[in-house]
């Protein structure tokens, strides 16, 4: 049985690969946690993606810097508190894959779920973990579907001894509509 350890969208490092990132100015109207999905707003700043309806996502927040590009050593938090002048390090590669934990409400994912897309309601976003600084976001298993306009696509299951296809499954996903993907609507926003 899989264990309950939400991890937001945790980047997968392929063998001999790396994680491509870009630094953006953060819009911290809400606290931001590591591995939260983010989107670029009209002002050129990054904020937590509206998972209840947005179809495009810039990428995932993986770290934070102060406004001058230095580390956040002056803060007493492992996450980015609301109303903090900051920069955010975003994994914005359209081809990046992520590990996400499924929830326990609704239908369980199975091997036949691979290839399905998820719309904006696929996610269940709660506040992040203030101790670890990691997002508590999980996949909402009750809304998987074949429509291709969703935010993520299920690409597989994490190959691990303690993983299963039932509750709290660790799933490999990829952003279905990244903001900067070539040929996708919203490119160059």
TIVO-2410 file (N, C-alpha, C; in nm, 3 decimals):
# residues 189
REC num residu      c1      c2      c3 atome chaine
REC   1      X   0.084  -0.118   0.000     N      A
REC   1      X   0.000   0.000   0.000    CA      A
REC   1      X   0.088   0.125   0.000     C      A
REC   2      X   0.051   0.222  -0.081     N      A
REC   2      X   0.125   0.347  -0.088    CA      A
REC   2      X   0.101   0.428   0.040     C      A
REC   3      X   0.197   0.510   0.075     N      A
REC   3      X   0.184   0.593   0.194    CA      A
REC   3      X   0.139   0.733   0.156     C      A
REC   4      X   0.074   0.801   0.250     N      A
REC   4      X   0.022   0.935   0.226    CA      A
REC   4      X   0.132   1.039   0.247     C      A
REC   5      X   0.195   1.081   0.136     N      A
REC   5      X   0.299   1.184   0.139    CA      A
REC   5      X   0.278   1.276   0.019     C      A
REC   6      X   0.187   1.375   0.031     N      A
REC   6      X   0.166   1.467  -0.081    CA      A
REC   6      X   0.296   1.540  -0.115     C      A
REC   7      X   0.318   1.563  -0.244     N      A
REC   7      X   0.444   1.627  -0.285    CA      A
REC   7      X   0.423   1.730  -0.395     C      A
REC   8      X   0.299   1.775  -0.417     N      A
REC   8      X   0.277   1.868  -0.526    CA      A
REC   8      X   0.318   1.804  -0.657     C      A
REC   9      X   0.379   1.883  -0.745     N      A
REC   9      X   0.434   1.832  -0.871    CA      A
REC   9      X   0.585   1.827  -0.855     C      A
REC  10      X   0.636   1.712  -0.815     N      A
REC  10      X   0.779   1.695  -0.787    CA      A
REC  10      X   0.851   1.656  -0.915     C      A
REC  11      X   0.948   1.737  -0.963     N      A
REC  11      X   1.014   1.707  -1.090    CA      A
REC  11      X   1.088   1.574  -1.090     C      A
REC  12      X   1.074   1.500  -1.198     N      A
REC  12      X   1.143   1.373  -1.218    CA      A
REC  12      X   1.272   1.403  -1.293     C      A
REC  13      X   1.383   1.352  -1.242     N      A
REC  13      X   1.511   1.368  -1.311    CA      A
REC  13      X   1.539   1.238  -1.386     C      A
REC  14      X   1.541   1.247  -1.517     N      A
REC  14      X   1.569   1.130  -1.600    CA      A
REC  14      X   1.717   1.094  -1.588     C      A
REC  15      X   1.753   0.970  -1.614     N      A
REC  15      X   1.895   0.935  -1.610    CA      A
REC  15      X   1.976   1.027  -1.703     C      A
REC  16      X   2.086   1.079  -1.653     N      A
REC  16      X   2.175   1.168  -1.726    CA      A
REC  16      X   2.108   1.299  -1.766     C      A
REC  17      X   2.002   1.336  -1.698     N      A
REC  17      X   1.930   1.458  -1.732    CA      A
REC  17      X   1.945   1.564  -1.625     C      A
REC  18      X   1.875   1.672  -1.645     N      A
REC  18      X   1.873   1.778  -1.546    CA      A
REC  18      X   1.737   1.847  -1.551     C      A
REC  19      X   1.715   1.939  -1.460     N      A
REC  19      X   1.590   2.013  -1.455    CA      A
REC  19      X   1.619   2.153  -1.505     C      A
REC  20      X   1.552   2.194  -1.612     N      A
REC  20      X   1.571   2.328  -1.669    CA      A
REC  20      X   1.484   2.426  -1.593     C      A
REC  21      X   1.545   2.538  -1.552     N      A
REC  21      X   1.472   2.636  -1.472    CA      A
REC  21      X   1.497   2.778  -1.522     C      A
REC  22      X   1.406   2.867  -1.483     N      A
REC  22      X   1.418   3.010  -1.511    CA      A
REC  22      X   1.375   3.083  -1.385     C      A
REC  23      X   1.438   3.198  -1.359     N      A
REC  23      X   1.402   3.280  -1.243    CA      A
REC  23      X   1.302   3.387  -1.288     C      A
REC  24      X   1.191   3.399  -1.214     N      A
REC  24      X   1.087   3.498  -1.240    CA      A
REC  24      X   1.059   3.576  -1.112     C      A
REC  25      X   1.003   3.695  -1.127     N      A
REC  25      X   0.957   3.771  -1.011    CA      A
REC  25      X   0.827   3.708  -0.962     C      A
REC  26      X   0.816   3.692  -0.830     N      A
REC  26      X   0.698   3.625  -0.772    CA      A
REC  26      X   0.587   3.724  -0.743     C      A
REC  27      X   0.465   3.681  -0.766     N      A
REC  27      X   0.345   3.751  -0.723    CA      A
REC  27      X   0.296   3.673  -0.601     C      A
REC  28      X   0.318   3.725  -0.483     N      A
REC  28      X   0.286   3.649  -0.362    CA      A
REC  28      X   0.159   3.700  -0.295     C      A
REC  29      X   0.052   3.705  -0.372     N      A
REC  29      X  -0.076   3.738  -0.311    CA      A
REC  29      X  -0.118   3.626  -0.215     C      A
REC  30      X  -0.067   3.504  -0.241     N      A
REC  30      X  -0.085   3.389  -0.151    CA      A
REC  30      X   0.052   3.330  -0.124     C      A
REC  31      X   0.065   3.259  -0.014     N      A
REC  31      X   0.190   3.189   0.014    CA      A
REC  31      X   0.217   3.089  -0.098     C      A
REC  32      X   0.344   3.070  -0.132     N      A
REC  32      X   0.382   2.978  -0.238    CA      A
REC  32      X   0.475   2.871  -0.178     C      A
REC  33      X   0.448   2.747  -0.212     N      A
REC  33      X   0.524   2.635  -0.160    CA      A
REC  33      X   0.602   2.568  -0.273     C      A
REC  34      X   0.710   2.497  -0.236     N      A
REC  34      X   0.784   2.423  -0.337    CA      A
REC  34      X   0.692   2.318  -0.400     C      A
REC  35      X   0.701   2.308  -0.529     N      A
REC  35      X   0.628   2.213  -0.613    CA      A
REC  35      X   0.481   2.251  -0.634     C      A
REC  36      X   0.448   2.379  -0.609     N      A
REC  36      X   0.318   2.433  -0.650    CA      A
REC  36      X   0.323   2.462  -0.800     C      A
REC  37      X   0.215   2.434  -0.875     N      A
REC  37      X   0.211   2.475  -1.015    CA      A
REC  37      X   0.193   2.627  -1.020     C      A
REC  38      X   0.258   2.691  -1.116     N      A
REC  38      X   0.251   2.836  -1.128    CA      A
REC  38      X   0.219   2.876  -1.270     C      A
REC  39      X   0.171   2.998  -1.284     N      A
REC  39      X   0.144   3.053  -1.416    CA      A
REC  39      X   0.195   3.196  -1.420     C      A
REC  40      X   0.222   3.241  -1.541     N      A
REC  40      X   0.270   3.377  -1.564    CA      A
REC  40      X   0.149   3.466  -1.583     C      A
REC  41      X   0.141   3.576  -1.506     N      A
REC  41      X   0.026   3.665  -1.519    CA      A
REC  41      X   0.055   3.775  -1.621     C      A
REC  42      X  -0.041   3.862  -1.645     N      A
REC  42      X  -0.029   3.968  -1.745    CA      A
REC  42      X   0.078   4.070  -1.709     C      A
REC  43      X   0.119   4.076  -1.582     N      A
REC  43      X   0.223   4.169  -1.539    CA      A
REC  43      X   0.363   4.110  -1.548     C      A
REC  44      X   0.375   3.986  -1.595     N      A
REC  44      X   0.506   3.922  -1.607    CA      A
REC  44      X   0.557   3.863  -1.478     C      A
REC  45      X   0.468   3.849  -1.378     N      A
REC  45      X   0.507   3.786  -1.253    CA      A
REC  45      X   0.442   3.648  -1.243     C      A
REC  46      X   0.498   3.565  -1.156     N      A
REC  46      X   0.451   3.428  -1.142    CA      A
REC  46      X   0.368   3.415  -1.015     C      A
REC  47      X   0.252   3.350  -1.027     N      A
REC  47      X   0.167   3.323  -0.913    CA      A
REC  47      X   0.119   3.179  -0.918     C      A
REC  48      X   0.063   3.132  -0.808     N      A
REC  48      X   0.011   2.995  -0.804    CA      A
REC  48      X  -0.098   2.980  -0.909     C      A
REC  49      X  -0.092   2.874  -0.986     N      A
REC  49      X  -0.189   2.850  -1.093    CA      A
REC  49      X  -0.328   2.829  -1.035     C      A
REC  50      X  -0.427   2.881  -1.105     N      A
REC  50      X  -0.566   2.860  -1.068    CA      A
REC  50      X  -0.606   2.722  -1.117     C      A
REC  51      X  -0.595   2.623  -1.030     N      A
REC  51      X  -0.619   2.485  -1.072    CA      A
REC  51      X  -0.766   2.452  -1.089     C      A
REC  52      X  -0.854   2.546  -1.059     N      A
REC  52      X  -0.996   2.519  -1.074    CA      A
REC  52      X  -1.049   2.553  -1.211     C      A
REC  53      X  -0.967   2.587  -1.307     N      A
REC  53      X  -1.020   2.619  -1.438    CA      A
REC  53      X  -0.917   2.659  -1.541     C      A
REC  54      X  -0.798   2.695  -1.501     N      A
REC  54      X  -0.696   2.735  -1.599    CA      A
REC  54      X  -0.653   2.613  -1.679     C      A
REC  55      X  -0.627   2.633  -1.807     N      A
REC  55      X  -0.584   2.522  -1.891    CA      A
REC  55      X  -0.436   2.526  -1.920     C      A
REC  56      X  -0.370   2.638  -1.887     N      A
REC  56      X  -0.227   2.647  -1.913    CA      A
REC  56      X  -0.152   2.676  -1.784     C      A
REC  57      X  -0.031   2.625  -1.779     N      A
REC  57      X   0.052   2.639  -1.660    CA      A
REC  57      X   0.195   2.664  -1.708     C      A
REC  58      X   0.265   2.758  -1.645     N      A
REC  58      X   0.403   2.788  -1.682    CA      A
REC  58      X   0.496   2.674  -1.642     C      A
REC  59      X   0.477   2.623  -1.523     N      A
REC  59      X   0.564   2.518  -1.471    CA      A
REC  59      X   0.541   2.502  -1.322     C      A
REC  60      X   0.649   2.468  -1.251     N      A
REC  60      X   0.639   2.437  -1.109    CA      A
REC  60      X   0.746   2.514  -1.032     C      A
REC  61      X   0.706   2.575  -0.919     N      A
REC  61      X   0.801   2.645  -0.832    CA      A
REC  61      X   0.889   2.542  -0.762     C      A
REC  62      X   1.022   2.558  -0.774     N      A
REC  62      X   1.111   2.463  -0.707    CA      A
REC  62      X   1.205   2.530  -0.608     C      A
REC  63      X   1.202   2.663  -0.600     N      A
REC  63      X   1.288   2.732  -0.505    CA      A
REC  63      X   1.261   2.881  -0.506     C      A
REC  64      X   1.314   2.950  -0.409     N      A
REC  64      X   1.287   3.094  -0.393    CA      A
REC  64      X   1.416   3.170  -0.365     C      A
REC  65      X   1.422   3.292  -0.412     N      A
REC  65      X   1.535   3.381  -0.389    CA      A
REC  65      X   1.481   3.515  -0.342     C      A
REC  66      X   1.563   3.593  -0.270     N      A
REC  66      X   1.515   3.726  -0.234    CA      A
REC  66      X   1.515   3.813  -0.359     C      A
REC  67      X   1.465   3.932  -0.349     N      A
REC  67      X   1.445   4.020  -0.465    CA      A
REC  67      X   1.577   4.052  -0.536     C      A
REC  68      X   1.691   4.039  -0.466     N      A
REC  68      X   1.821   4.066  -0.526    CA      A
REC  68      X   1.887   3.940  -0.582     C      A
REC  69      X   1.817   3.828  -0.578     N      A
REC  69      X   1.870   3.704  -0.633    CA      A
REC  69      X   1.950   3.621  -0.535     C      A
REC  70      X   1.955   3.662  -0.409     N      A
REC  70      X   2.027   3.584  -0.308    CA      A
REC  70      X   1.930   3.486  -0.243     C      A
REC  71      X   1.982   3.396  -0.163     N      A
REC  71      X   1.897   3.298  -0.094    CA      A
REC  71      X   1.806   3.364   0.007     C      A
REC  72      X   1.709   3.291   0.055     N      A
REC  72      X   1.612   3.344   0.151    CA      A
REC  72      X   1.655   3.321   0.295     C      A
REC  73      X   1.783   3.337   0.323     N      A
REC  73      X   1.835   3.309   0.457    CA      A
REC  73      X   1.772   3.399   0.563     C      A
REC  74      X   1.724   3.515   0.523     N      A
REC  74      X   1.667   3.607   0.622    CA      A
REC  74      X   1.526   3.568   0.665     C      A
REC  75      X   1.465   3.471   0.597     N      A
REC  75      X   1.330   3.430   0.632    CA      A
REC  75      X   1.333   3.311   0.726     C      A
REC  76      X   1.233   3.302   0.809     N      A
REC  76      X   1.222   3.190   0.903    CA      A
REC  76      X   1.127   3.083   0.853     C      A
REC  77      X   1.104   3.077   0.723     N      A
REC  77      X   1.007   2.984   0.666    CA      A
REC  77      X   1.073   2.900   0.556     C      A
REC  78      X   1.033   2.773   0.541     N      A
REC  78      X   1.085   2.691   0.432    CA      A
REC  78      X   1.004   2.709   0.302     C      A
REC  79      X   0.911   2.805   0.301     N      A
REC  79      X   0.828   2.836   0.185    CA      A
REC  79      X   0.829   2.987   0.167     C      A
REC  80      X   0.758   3.038   0.068     N      A
REC  80      X   0.752   3.181   0.042    CA      A
REC  80      X   0.623   3.237   0.101     C      A
REC  81      X   0.632   3.312   0.212     N      A
REC  81      X   0.511   3.368   0.273    CA      A
REC  81      X   0.444   3.469   0.181     C      A
REC  82      X   0.314   3.489   0.201     N      A
REC  82      X   0.240   3.589   0.124    CA      A
REC  82      X   0.299   3.727   0.149     C      A
REC  83      X   0.285   3.813   0.050     N      A
REC  83      X   0.329   3.953   0.057    CA      A
REC  83      X   0.479   3.966   0.082     C      A
REC  84      X   0.559   3.877   0.022     N      A
REC  84      X   0.705   3.881   0.035    CA      A
REC  84      X   0.765   3.918  -0.099     C      A
REC  85      X   0.848   4.020  -0.104     N      A
REC  85      X   0.919   4.056  -0.227    CA      A
REC  85      X   1.018   3.945  -0.257     C      A
REC  86      X   1.002   3.877  -0.369     N      A
REC  86      X   1.086   3.761  -0.394    CA      A
REC  86      X   1.092   3.726  -0.542     C      A
REC  87      X   1.187   3.640  -0.571     N      A
REC  87      X   1.198   3.577  -0.703    CA      A
REC  87      X   1.169   3.428  -0.683     C      A
REC  88      X   1.118   3.364  -0.787     N      A
REC  88      X   1.088   3.221  -0.777    CA      A
REC  88      X   1.159   3.147  -0.890     C      A
REC  89      X   1.219   3.035  -0.856     N      A
REC  89      X   1.287   2.949  -0.952    CA      A
REC  89      X   1.182   2.851  -1.004     C      A
REC  90      X   1.155   2.855  -1.135     N      A
REC  90      X   1.047   2.776  -1.193    CA      A
REC  90      X   1.103   2.674  -1.292     C      A
REC  91      X   1.061   2.550  -1.273     N      A
REC  91      X   1.088   2.444  -1.370    CA      A
REC  91      X   0.987   2.465  -1.483     C      A
REC  92      X   1.031   2.530  -1.592     N      A
REC  92      X   0.937   2.570  -1.698    CA      A
REC  92      X   0.960   2.498  -1.831     C      A
REC  93      X   1.028   2.385  -1.827     N      A
REC  93      X   1.049   2.304  -1.947    CA      A
REC  93      X   0.918   2.234  -1.983     C      A
REC  94      X   0.863   2.259  -2.102     N      A
REC  94      X   0.735   2.197  -2.139    CA      A
REC  94      X   0.739   2.045  -2.143     C      A
REC  95      X   0.859   1.986  -2.153     N      A
REC  95      X   0.871   1.840  -2.160    CA      A
REC  95      X   0.899   1.774  -2.025     C      A
REC  96      X   0.906   1.853  -1.919     N      A
REC  96      X   0.936   1.799  -1.786    CA      A
REC  96      X   0.825   1.707  -1.738     C      A
REC  97      X   0.862   1.599  -1.672     N      A
REC  97      X   0.765   1.510  -1.608    CA      A
REC  97      X   0.772   1.530  -1.457     C      A
REC  98      X   0.661   1.500  -1.388     N      A
REC  98      X   0.650   1.523  -1.244    CA      A
REC  98      X   0.587   1.402  -1.176     C      A
REC  99      X   0.619   1.385  -1.048     N      A
REC  99      X   0.551   1.286  -0.965    CA      A
REC  99      X   0.443   1.359  -0.887     C      A
REC 100      X   0.323   1.302  -0.884     N      A
REC 100      X   0.213   1.355  -0.805    CA      A
REC 100      X   0.145   1.242  -0.732     C      A
REC 101      X   0.096   1.271  -0.614     N      A
REC 101      X   0.021   1.171  -0.538    CA      A
REC 101      X  -0.128   1.185  -0.568     C      A
REC 102      X  -0.196   1.072  -0.587     N      A
REC 102      X  -0.341   1.076  -0.604    CA      A
REC 102      X  -0.409   1.084  -0.468     C      A
REC 103      X  -0.532   1.131  -0.468     N      A
REC 103      X  -0.606   1.139  -0.343    CA      A
REC 103      X  -0.679   1.009  -0.315     C      A
REC 104      X  -0.764   1.008  -0.213     N      A
REC 104      X  -0.839   0.886  -0.178    CA      A
REC 104      X  -0.988   0.903  -0.204     C      A
REC 105      X  -1.031   1.018  -0.249     N      A
REC 105      X  -1.173   1.040  -0.275    CA      A
REC 105      X  -1.204   1.020  -0.422     C      A
REC 106      X  -1.304   0.944  -0.454     N      A
REC 106      X  -1.337   0.920  -0.594    CA      A
REC 106      X  -1.277   0.789  -0.641     C      A
REC 107      X  -1.266   0.775  -0.771     N      A
REC 107      X  -1.216   0.651  -0.828    CA      A
REC 107      X  -1.066   0.636  -0.816     C      A
REC 108      X  -1.020   0.513  -0.795     N      A
REC 108      X  -0.877   0.486  -0.792    CA      A
REC 108      X  -0.822   0.482  -0.934     C      A
REC 109      X  -0.699   0.528  -0.950     N      A
REC 109      X  -0.633   0.520  -1.079    CA      A
REC 109      X  -0.585   0.377  -1.102     C      A
REC 110      X  -0.581   0.336  -1.227     N      A
REC 110      X  -0.530   0.204  -1.263    CA      A
REC 110      X  -0.441   0.220  -1.385     C      A
REC 111      X  -0.385   0.111  -1.433     N      A
REC 111      X  -0.299   0.118  -1.550    CA      A
REC 111      X  -0.374   0.169  -1.673     C      A
REC 112      X  -0.506   0.152  -1.676     N      A
REC 112      X  -0.585   0.203  -1.788    CA      A
REC 112      X  -0.599   0.356  -1.781     C      A
REC 113      X  -0.556   0.419  -1.673     N      A
REC 113      X  -0.561   0.565  -1.661    CA      A
REC 113      X  -0.446   0.633  -1.735     C      A
REC 114      X  -0.343   0.557  -1.772     N      A
REC 114      X  -0.229   0.615  -1.843    CA      A
REC 114      X  -0.278   0.672  -1.976     C      A
REC 115      X  -0.240   0.795  -2.002     N      A
REC 115      X  -0.280   0.864  -2.124    CA      A
REC 115      X  -0.399   0.957  -2.105     C      A
REC 116      X  -0.471   0.941  -1.994     N      A
REC 116      X  -0.585   1.029  -1.969    CA      A
REC 116      X  -0.537   1.170  -1.934     C      A
REC 117      X  -0.620   1.267  -1.964     N      A
REC 117      X  -0.593   1.406  -1.931    CA      A
REC 117      X  -0.678   1.445  -1.811     C      A
REC 118      X  -0.638   1.552  -1.748     N      A
REC 118      X  -0.713   1.601  -1.634    CA      A
REC 118      X  -0.740   1.749  -1.652     C      A
REC 119      X  -0.863   1.789  -1.628     N      A
REC 119      X  -0.894   1.930  -1.639    CA      A
REC 119      X  -0.853   2.003  -1.513     C      A
REC 120      X  -0.883   2.130  -1.505     N      A
REC 120      X  -0.843   2.210  -1.390    CA      A
REC 120      X  -0.897   2.160  -1.258     C      A
REC 121      X  -1.007   2.085  -1.258     N      A
REC 121      X  -1.064   2.031  -1.135    CA      A
REC 121      X  -0.996   1.903  -1.092     C      A
REC 122      X  -0.899   1.859  -1.170     N      A
REC 122      X  -0.827   1.736  -1.139    CA      A
REC 122      X  -0.748   1.749  -1.012     C      A
REC 123      X  -0.703   1.871  -0.981     N      A
REC 123      X  -0.622   1.894  -0.862    CA      A
REC 123      X  -0.707   1.929  -0.742     C      A
REC 124      X  -0.657   1.893  -0.626     N      A
REC 124      X  -0.717   1.938  -0.501    CA      A
REC 124      X  -0.607   2.013  -0.427     C      A
REC 125      X  -0.619   2.146  -0.425     N      A
REC 125      X  -0.514   2.229  -0.367    CA      A
REC 125      X  -0.551   2.269  -0.225     C      A
REC 126      X  -0.463   2.240  -0.132     N      A
REC 126      X  -0.477   2.288   0.005    CA      A
REC 126      X  -0.354   2.370   0.035     C      A
REC 127      X  -0.345   2.425   0.152     N      A
REC 127      X  -0.222   2.496   0.186    CA      A
REC 127      X  -0.107   2.398   0.191     C      A
REC 128      X   0.012   2.447   0.177     N      A
REC 128      X   0.128   2.360   0.181    CA      A
REC 128      X   0.167   2.327   0.324     C      A
REC 129      X   0.268   2.245   0.336     N      A
REC 129      X   0.318   2.204   0.466    CA      A
REC 129      X   0.417   2.311   0.516     C      A
REC 130      X   0.380   2.381   0.622     N      A
REC 130      X   0.462   2.491   0.674    CA      A
REC 130      X   0.592   2.443   0.736     C      A
REC 131      X   0.603   2.316   0.769     N      A
REC 131      X   0.726   2.262   0.828    CA      A
REC 131      X   0.826   2.225   0.719     C      A
REC 132      X   0.780   2.153   0.616     N      A
REC 132      X   0.870   2.110   0.509    CA      A
REC 132      X   0.880   2.212   0.396     C      A
REC 133      X   0.779   2.298   0.383     N      A
REC 133      X   0.776   2.394   0.274    CA      A
REC 133      X   0.728   2.335   0.143     C      A
REC 134      X   0.672   2.213   0.147     N      A
REC 134      X   0.630   2.142   0.026    CA      A
REC 134      X   0.479   2.150   0.008     C      A
REC 135      X   0.437   2.164  -0.116     N      A
REC 135      X   0.296   2.171  -0.152    CA      A
REC 135      X   0.220   2.047  -0.107     C      A
REC 136      X   0.095   2.065  -0.066     N      A
REC 136      X   0.008   1.952  -0.033    CA      A
REC 136      X  -0.085   1.915  -0.148     C      A
REC 137      X  -0.057   1.963  -0.268     N      A
REC 137      X  -0.144   1.936  -0.382    CA      A
REC 137      X  -0.145   1.789  -0.418     C      A
REC 138      X  -0.264   1.737  -0.450     N      A
REC 138      X  -0.281   1.598  -0.492    CA      A
REC 138      X  -0.367   1.592  -0.618     C      A
REC 139      X  -0.359   1.481  -0.689     N      A
REC 139      X  -0.447   1.456  -0.802    CA      A
REC 139      X  -0.586   1.421  -0.751     C      A
REC 140      X  -0.687   1.476  -0.812     N      A
REC 140      X  -0.825   1.441  -0.779    CA      A
REC 140      X  -0.866   1.327  -0.871     C      A
REC 141      X  -0.867   1.206  -0.820     N      A
REC 141      X  -0.888   1.087  -0.904    CA      A
REC 141      X  -1.027   1.078  -0.966     C      A
REC 142      X  -1.121   1.155  -0.917     N      A
REC 142      X  -1.258   1.142  -0.966    CA      A
REC 142      X  -1.284   1.213  -1.098     C      A
REC 143      X  -1.186   1.287  -1.152     N      A
REC 143      X  -1.215   1.365  -1.273    CA      A
REC 143      X  -1.123   1.335  -1.390     C      A
REC 144      X  -1.058   1.219  -1.393     N      A
REC 144      X  -0.974   1.184  -1.509    CA      A
REC 144      X  -1.062   1.164  -1.631     C      A
REC 145      X  -1.012   1.206  -1.747     N      A
REC 145      X  -1.091   1.191  -1.869    CA      A
REC 145      X  -1.004   1.194  -1.993     C      A
REC 146      X  -1.067   1.170  -2.107     N      A
REC 146      X  -0.995   1.164  -2.234    CA      A
REC 146      X  -0.986   1.298  -2.305     C      A
REC 147      X  -1.057   1.401  -2.256     N      A
REC 147      X  -1.052   1.533  -2.320    CA      A
REC 147      X  -0.909   1.584  -2.319     C      A
REC 148      X  -0.864   1.638  -2.431     N      A
REC 148      X  -0.723   1.677  -2.444    CA      A
REC 148      X  -0.694   1.821  -2.402     C      A
REC 149      X  -0.791   1.891  -2.345     N      A
REC 149      X  -0.768   2.030  -2.306    CA      A
REC 149      X  -0.738   2.043  -2.157     C      A
REC 150      X  -0.702   1.936  -2.091     N      A
REC 150      X  -0.674   1.941  -1.948    CA      A
REC 150      X  -0.537   1.999  -1.917     C      A
REC 151      X  -0.510   2.015  -1.789     N      A
REC 151      X  -0.384   2.073  -1.743    CA      A
REC 151      X  -0.269   1.973  -1.744     C      A
REC 152      X  -0.295   1.846  -1.708     N      A
REC 152      X  -0.190   1.743  -1.707    CA      A
REC 152      X  -0.237   1.618  -1.780     C      A
REC 153      X  -0.138   1.538  -1.819     N      A
REC 153      X  -0.165   1.407  -1.876    CA      A
REC 153      X  -0.094   1.303  -1.790     C      A
REC 154      X  -0.163   1.196  -1.759     N      A
REC 154      X  -0.104   1.086  -1.682    CA      A
REC 154      X  -0.014   1.007  -1.775     C      A
REC 155      X   0.114   0.995  -1.737     N      A
REC 155      X   0.212   0.928  -1.822    CA      A
REC 155      X   0.254   0.792  -1.768     C      A
REC 156      X   0.220   0.763  -1.641     N      A
REC 156      X   0.257   0.634  -1.584    CA      A
REC 156      X   0.252   0.638  -1.433     C      A
REC 157      X   0.307   0.533  -1.372     N      A
REC 157      X   0.313   0.524  -1.226    CA      A
REC 157      X   0.459   0.513  -1.184     C      A
REC 158      X   0.492   0.572  -1.070     N      A
REC 158      X   0.627   0.565  -1.019    CA      A
REC 158      X   0.662   0.419  -0.988     C      A
REC 159      X   0.775   0.374  -1.039     N      A
REC 159      X   0.820   0.237  -1.014    CA      A
REC 159      X   0.894   0.235  -0.881     C      A
REC 160      X   0.822   0.204  -0.774     N      A
REC 160      X   0.879   0.201  -0.640    CA      A
REC 160      X   0.814   0.088  -0.561     C      A
REC 161      X   0.888   0.031  -0.468     N      A
REC 161      X   0.840  -0.082  -0.389    CA      A
REC 161      X   0.712  -0.049  -0.314     C      A
REC 162      X   0.702   0.071  -0.260     N      A
REC 162      X   0.586   0.106  -0.178    CA      A
REC 162      X   0.477   0.178  -0.256     C      A
REC 163      X   0.477   0.170  -0.389     N      A
REC 163      X   0.373   0.236  -0.469    CA      A
REC 163      X   0.274   0.133  -0.521     C      A
REC 164      X   0.150   0.176  -0.539     N      A
REC 164      X   0.045   0.092  -0.591    CA      A
REC 164      X  -0.050   0.179  -0.673     C      A
REC 165      X  -0.144   0.118  -0.742     N      A
REC 165      X  -0.238   0.194  -0.822    CA      A
REC 165      X  -0.361   0.236  -0.743     C      A
REC 166      X  -0.370   0.206  -0.616     N      A
REC 166      X  -0.487   0.241  -0.534    CA      A
REC 166      X  -0.474   0.380  -0.472     C      A
REC 167      X  -0.519   0.393  -0.348     N      A
REC 167      X  -0.512   0.519  -0.276    CA      A
REC 167      X  -0.368   0.568  -0.264     C      A
REC 168      X  -0.350   0.696  -0.277     N      A
REC 168      X  -0.221   0.766  -0.262    CA      A
REC 168      X  -0.117   0.716  -0.362     C      A
REC 169      X  -0.160   0.670  -0.478     N      A
REC 169      X  -0.066   0.627  -0.581    CA      A
REC 169      X   0.023   0.743  -0.623     C      A
REC 170      X   0.149   0.714  -0.647     N      A
REC 170      X   0.243   0.814  -0.699    CA      A
REC 170      X   0.242   0.800  -0.851     C      A
REC 171      X   0.195   0.904  -0.918     N      A
REC 171      X   0.170   0.902  -1.061    CA      A
REC 171      X   0.269   0.994  -1.132     C      A
REC 172      X   0.313   0.954  -1.249     N      A
REC 172      X   0.398   1.040  -1.333    CA      A
REC 172      X   0.305   1.118  -1.426     C      A
REC 173      X   0.316   1.251  -1.423     N      A
REC 173      X   0.233   1.337  -1.508    CA      A
REC 173      X   0.322   1.433  -1.585     C      A
REC 174      X   0.262   1.493  -1.687     N      A
REC 174      X   0.329   1.597  -1.764    CA      A
REC 174      X   0.226   1.706  -1.791     C      A
REC 175      X   0.270   1.832  -1.790     N      A
REC 175      X   0.179   1.941  -1.820    CA      A
REC 175      X   0.125   1.922  -1.961     C      A
REC 176      X  -0.006   1.925  -1.977     N      A
REC 176      X  -0.068   1.904  -2.107    CA      A
REC 176      X  -0.065   2.030  -2.191     C      A
REC 177      X  -0.071   2.146  -2.127     N      A
REC 177      X  -0.074   2.273  -2.199    CA      A
REC 177      X   0.019   2.374  -2.134     C      A
REC 178      X   0.150   2.354  -2.143     N      A
REC 178      X   0.243   2.451  -2.085    CA      A
REC 178      X   0.237   2.584  -2.159     C      A
REC 179      X   0.250   2.694  -2.085     N      A
REC 179      X   0.238   2.826  -2.145    CA      A
REC 179      X   0.339   2.851  -2.255     C      A
REC 180      X   0.460   2.801  -2.245     N      A
REC 180      X   0.563   2.831  -2.344    CA      A
REC 180      X   0.592   2.719  -2.443     C      A
REC 181      X   0.503   2.622  -2.454     N      A
REC 181      X   0.526   2.513  -2.549    CA      A
REC 181      X   0.500   2.563  -2.690     C      A
REC 182      X   0.586   2.525  -2.783     N      A
REC 182      X   0.571   2.566  -2.922    CA      A
REC 182      X   0.439   2.514  -2.979     C      A
REC 183      X   0.367   2.602  -3.046     N      A
REC 183      X   0.242   2.562  -3.110    CA      A
REC 183      X   0.122   2.553  -3.017     C      A
REC 184      X   0.140   2.584  -2.889     N      A
REC 184      X   0.029   2.578  -2.795    CA      A
REC 184      X  -0.033   2.717  -2.782     C      A
REC 185      X  -0.165   2.726  -2.763     N      A
REC 185      X  -0.227   2.855  -2.737    CA      A
REC 185      X  -0.166   2.915  -2.611     C      A
REC 186      X  -0.143   3.044  -2.613     N      A
REC 186      X  -0.087   3.110  -2.497    CA      A
REC 186      X   0.063   3.124  -2.502     C      A
REC 187      X   0.127   3.073  -2.608     N      A
REC 187      X   0.271   3.085  -2.620    CA      A
REC 187      X   0.311   3.231  -2.626     C      A
REC 188      X   0.409   3.268  -2.547     N      A
REC 188      X   0.461   3.405  -2.549    CA      A
REC 188      X   0.381   3.503  -2.468     C      A
REC 189      X   0.296   3.456  -2.379     N      A
REC 189      X   0.218   3.547  -2.295    CA      A
REC 189      X   0.313   3.626  -2.210     C      A
***
